[in-house]
Amino acid sequence: MNGAGLDSAATYESTLDAMLAADPRLLVLTAENRAAIRNLPARIGARFIDVGICEQTMIGMAAGLALRGRVPVVHALATFLTLRAFEFIRTDVGIAGLPVKLVGGVPGFLSEANGPTHQAIEDVALMRTIPGMEIFCPADNGELLAGLPAVLASPAPTYIRFNARPSALSHVPFAIGRAEVLSVGRDLGVIAAGFLVPYAAEACASLRRSGIAPRLVNLRMLAPVDEEAILVAAESCPLLVTVEDHLLVGGLYAAVTEVLQRHRISVPVMPLGLDARWFRPGRLADVLEHEGFSAPRLAERLRQALQQHRGRVRVTVARERERERESAREGQHEGSDQWPTT
């Protein structure tokens, strides 16, 4: 059993299959993307629909089914689902607020050897622009399966940044819009979501062994976002670092800083993500190492961020003290210029 109380042998396919058996409203659609659900067609028959490479058609069909009381769970590569079918998601699903569940395969670094055409690194930004869209970014297979019942039961449209990779993490029970704190500390606040959470956890463990106490927040959902978890991290730690396999525009970094701005909280935030560029394709381990997101590279970057912050604090304090001394000297000069009174 994992931290969510699930069978460690359970898969996305077996969990979805069990939910299909329990809820006749559920249907499964795919745009010729069967990697995670290849055994379902034989089991669920007419409740499985493969539209071929026609993402827009699939979304229109899913919207029609949802209007008739069904809950379609649609699957496609994340980049084509969120880009090619964006207008259909926004207009057919988003405006009507239909409970269509959008499962985006190989998002972010998980597209590994694929080039920019297949790299979904703006998917979260696009989905965040649709009012009422919920966005679930599971850290691993355990969290994906733990969150699936709540996500499919939600009446809102939902985008799932699919990640079924195993990890050694144990998770607290899942709830829509609630983050979890994986590590408690006050030296540094690390906020992550999705595939990179286990790597961030390893990096934070490395920091702790060297005497640095980081606070690690697994945000889990980027809509609705857990504002309280972000604010507590900001109030507890002198520096926040966001970690994401997404463009800095519109993703996790943007969500965190928007919350801080809205609540008028001033704290330095260092973003670790893709700054206006695609990543270099390769094997996943090589991508992570090259881009600086393997656990050792992340630990190094977190240490550097903390050192830079402390250096800036020392400079700021020195400047403030110099200003105070200058003000004191000016006050003394002004006093010496006064005519003595008799």
C-alpha positions in Angstrom: 0.0 0.0 0.0 1.2 3.6 -0.6 0.6 6.7 1.4 -2.8 7.2 -0.1 -4.0 3.8 1.0 -3.9 2.2 -2.5 -2.6 -1.1 -3.7 1.0 -0.6 -4.8 0.3 -2.8 -7.8 -2.6 -0.6 -9.0 -2.3 1.2 -12.3 -4.1 4.1 -13.9 -5.8 1.6 -16.2 -6.9 -0.7 -13.4 -8.2 2.2 -11.3 -10.1 3.7 -14.2 -11.5 0.3 -15.1 -12.8 -0.1 -11.5 -14.4 3.4 -11.6 -16.0 2.6 -14.9 -17.6 -0.5 -13.4 -19.0 1.6 -10.5 -20.2 4.6 -12.4 -22.1 4.1 -15.7 -21.7 7.8 -16.6 -18.0 7.4 -17.3 -16.8 7.0 -20.9 -13.3 6.8 -22.2 -12.2 8.6 -25.4 -8.8 8.8 -27.0 -7.2 10.4 -30.1 -5.1 7.3 -30.9 -3.2 7.6 -27.6 -3.7 4.2 -25.9 -0.4 3.7 -24.1 -2.0 3.9 -20.6 -5.3 2.3 -21.5 -4.5 -0.3 -24.1 -6.5 -3.1 -22.4 -9.7 -1.1 -21.8 -11.4 -1.4 -25.2 -11.9 -5.2 -24.8 -13.3 -4.7 -21.3 -15.7 -1.8 -21.7 -16.8 -2.2 -25.3 -18.9 0.7 -26.6 -17.9 2.9 -23.7 -14.4 3.2 -25.4 -14.2 5.5 -28.4 -11.0 6.1 -30.4 -11.5 9.0 -32.8 -8.1 8.7 -34.5 -5.8 11.7 -34.7 -8.6 14.2 -34.4 -8.3 16.0 -31.1 -10.8 18.7 -32.0 -13.4 16.2 -33.0 -12.8 14.3 -29.7 -13.4 17.4 -27.6 -16.6 18.3 -29.5 -17.8 14.8 -29.1 -16.9 14.8 -25.4 -18.8 18.1 -24.9 -21.9 16.6 -26.5 -21.7 13.5 -24.3 -21.3 15.6 -21.2 -24.4 17.6 -22.2 -26.3 14.2 -22.1 -25.1 13.5 -18.6 -22.0 11.5 -19.3 -18.5 12.1 -17.8 -16.0 11.7 -20.7 -12.4 11.0 -19.8 -10.4 11.9 -22.9 -6.8 11.1 -23.7 -4.3 12.6 -26.1 -0.7 13.8 -26.1 -0.6 16.9 -23.9 0.8 19.2 -26.5 -1.9 18.4 -29.2 -4.7 18.2 -26.6 -4.1 21.7 -25.2 -2.8 23.4 -28.4 -4.7 21.9 -31.3 -7.9 21.6 -29.5 -7.7 24.7 -27.3 -10.6 26.6 -28.9 -12.8 23.6 -28.5 -11.8 23.1 -24.9 -12.4 26.8 -24.1 -15.6 27.1 -26.0 -17.4 23.8 -25.9 -16.2 22.6 -22.5 -15.0 25.7 -20.6 -17.8 28.2 -21.3 -20.5 25.5 -20.5 -18.5 24.3 -17.4 -18.9 20.6 -18.5 -17.3 17.8 -16.5 -15.0 16.7 -19.3 -11.7 15.2 -17.9 -8.7 16.0 -20.1 -5.8 13.6 -19.7 -2.6 15.0 -21.3 0.1 12.4 -22.0 3.9 13.0 -21.8 3.7 16.6 -20.5 6.8 18.7 -19.8 10.1 16.8 -19.5 8.3 13.4 -19.9 8.2 14.0 -23.7 12.0 13.5 -23.2 13.4 12.7 -26.7 10.7 14.6 -28.6 11.5 18.0 -30.1 9.6 21.3 -29.6 6.6 20.2 -31.6 5.8 17.6 -29.0 6.9 19.4 -25.9 4.0 20.4 -23.7 5.6 23.2 -21.7 2.8 25.8 -22.0 -0.1 23.4 -21.3 -0.7 24.6 -17.8 -0.6 28.3 -18.9 -3.3 27.6 -21.5 -5.5 25.7 -19.2 -5.2 28.3 -16.5 -6.7 30.9 -18.8 -10.1 29.0 -18.9 -12.4 30.1 -16.1 -13.4 27.2 -13.9 -10.9 24.7 -15.3 -9.3 22.6 -12.6 -5.7 21.5 -13.1 -4.2 18.4 -11.4 -0.5 17.8 -11.5 0.3 14.4 -9.8 3.8 13.9 -8.4 3.7 10.2 -9.1 1.5 7.1 -9.8 0.4 7.0 -6.2 -0.9 10.5 -6.2 -2.4 10.1 -9.6 -4.5 7.2 -8.4 -5.3 8.8 -5.1 -6.6 11.9 -6.8 -8.5 10.3 -9.6 -11.8 9.6 -7.7 -12.1 13.2 -6.5 -11.1 14.6 -9.9 -13.6 12.4 -11.8 -16.3 13.2 -9.3 -15.8 17.0 -9.6 -18.5 18.7 -11.6 -15.8 21.0 -13.1 -13.8 20.5 -16.3 -10.3 19.2 -15.3 -6.9 19.0 -17.0 -4.7 16.1 -15.7 -1.0 16.5 -16.4 -0.6 12.7 -16.6 2.3 11.2 -14.6 2.2 7.5 -13.7 5.9 7.2 -12.7 6.6 5.5 -9.4 8.3 7.2 -6.5 9.2 6.5 -2.9 7.0 9.4 -1.6 4.1 8.9 0.8 1.2 11.3 0.4 -1.5 12.6 2.7 -5.1 12.0 1.5 -6.0 13.9 -1.6 -8.4 16.8 -1.7 -9.3 19.2 -4.6 -7.3 22.4 -4.2 -5.2 21.2 -1.2 -1.4 21.0 -1.2 0.7 18.8 1.0 3.8 19.7 2.9 6.5 17.0 2.4 9.2 18.7 4.4 9.1 21.2 7.2 11.8 23.9 7.6 12.4 27.6 7.8 15.6 28.2 5.9 14.2 27.9 2.4 10.7 27.3 0.9 10.6 25.0 -2.2 7.3 24.8 -4.1 6.8 22.2 -6.8 4.1 20.3 -8.6 4.0 17.2 -10.8 6.8 15.1 -12.1 9.6 17.1 -10.5 8.3 16.8 -6.9 10.2 13.5 -6.2 13.4 15.1 -7.5 12.8 18.2 -5.4 12.2 15.9 -2.4 15.6 14.2 -3.0 17.3 17.6 -3.3 15.7 18.9 -0.1 16.8 15.7 1.7 20.4 16.5 0.6 20.1 20.0 1.9 18.9 18.8 5.2 21.9 16.5 5.5 24.1 19.5 5.1 22.4 21.5 7.8 19.9 23.5 5.7 16.2 23.0 6.7 14.0 23.4 3.6 10.2 23.5 3.5 8.9 21.5 0.5 5.3 22.1 -0.7 3.8 19.8 -3.2 1.2 22.1 -4.7 -0.7 19.2 -6.4 -3.2 21.4 -8.2 -2.6 24.6 -10.0 -6.3 25.4 -10.2 -7.8 25.8 -7.7 -4.4 26.7 -6.1 -3.9 26.2 -2.3 -3.3 29.9 -1.4 -2.9 29.1 2.3 0.0 26.7 1.6 1.8 29.4 -0.4 1.2 32.1 2.2 2.4 29.9 5.0 5.6 29.1 3.1 6.1 32.8 2.4 5.6 33.7 6.0 7.9 30.9 7.3 10.8 31.2 4.9 13.0 34.1 3.8 13.2 32.8 0.2 10.9 30.8 -2.0 12.0 28.7 -5.0 9.5 27.3 -7.5 10.4 24.2 -9.5 8.6 23.2 -12.7 9.0 21.6 -16.1 7.1 24.3 -17.8 7.6 27.8 -19.1 7.9 30.4 -16.4 5.1 32.3 -18.1 1.7 31.1 -16.8 2.8 28.1 -14.9 3.7 27.3 -11.2 5.9 30.4 -10.8 3.2 32.7 -12.1 0.6 31.1 -9.9 2.7 31.5 -6.8 3.7 35.1 -7.5 0.1 36.0 -8.3 -1.1 34.8 -4.9 1.7 36.7 -3.2 0.8 39.9 -5.1 -2.9 39.5 -4.4 -2.2 39.2 -0.6 0.5 41.9 -0.7 3.2 39.6 0.6 6.7 40.6 -0.2 9.2 37.7 -0.3 12.0 36.9 -2.8 11.0 34.2 -5.3 13.5 32.4 -7.4 12.0 30.5 -10.4 13.5 27.2 -11.6 11.8 26.3 -14.9 12.1 27.0 -18.6 12.8 30.6 -19.2 11.4 31.4 -22.7 12.9 28.3 -24.4 12.2 24.7 -25.2 14.4 22.0 -23.7 17.0 19.9 -25.4 15.6 16.5 -26.3 17.2 13.3 -25.1 16.8 10.4 -22.7 14.9 11.5 -19.6 17.9 11.2 -17.3 20.1 13.2 -19.7 17.4 15.9 -20.1 17.1 16.3 -16.4 20.9 16.6 -16.0 21.3 18.9 -18.9 18.5 21.2 -17.8 19.5 21.2 -14.2 16.6 19.2 -12.7 18.2 16.0 -11.6 18.2 15.7 -7.8 21.9 16.5 -7.4 21.7 19.5 -9.8 18.5 20.7 -8.0 20.3 20.5 -4.7 23.2 22.5 -6.0 20.9 25.2 -7.5 18.9 25.5 -4.3 22.1 26.0 -2.3 23.2 28.6 -4.8 19.8 30.4 -4.5 20.1 30.5 -0.7 23.7 31.7 -0.8 22.8 34.5 -3.3 19.8 35.5 -1.1 21.9 35.6 2.0 24.6 37.6 0.2 22.0 40.1 -1.0 20.6 40.4 2.6 24.1 41.1 3.9 24.6 43.8 1.3 21.2 45.3 2.0 21.9 45.4 5.8 25.3 47.0 5.2 23.8 49.6 3.0 21.1 50.4 5.6 23.7 50.7 8.3 25.7 53.0 6.1 22.6 55.2 5.5 22.0 55.3 9.2 25.6 56.5 9.8 25.3 59.1 7.1 22.1 60.4 8.6 23.7 60.5 12.0 26.7 62.5 10.6 24.4 64.9 8.8 22.4 65.4 12.0 25.7 66.2 13.8 26.7 68.8 11.1 23.3 70.4 11.2 23.6 70.7 15.0 27.0 72.3 14.8 25.7 75.0 12.4 23.2 76.3 14.9 24.0 79.7 16.6 24.3 79.3 20.4 21.4 80.9 22.2 21.9 83.3 25.1 
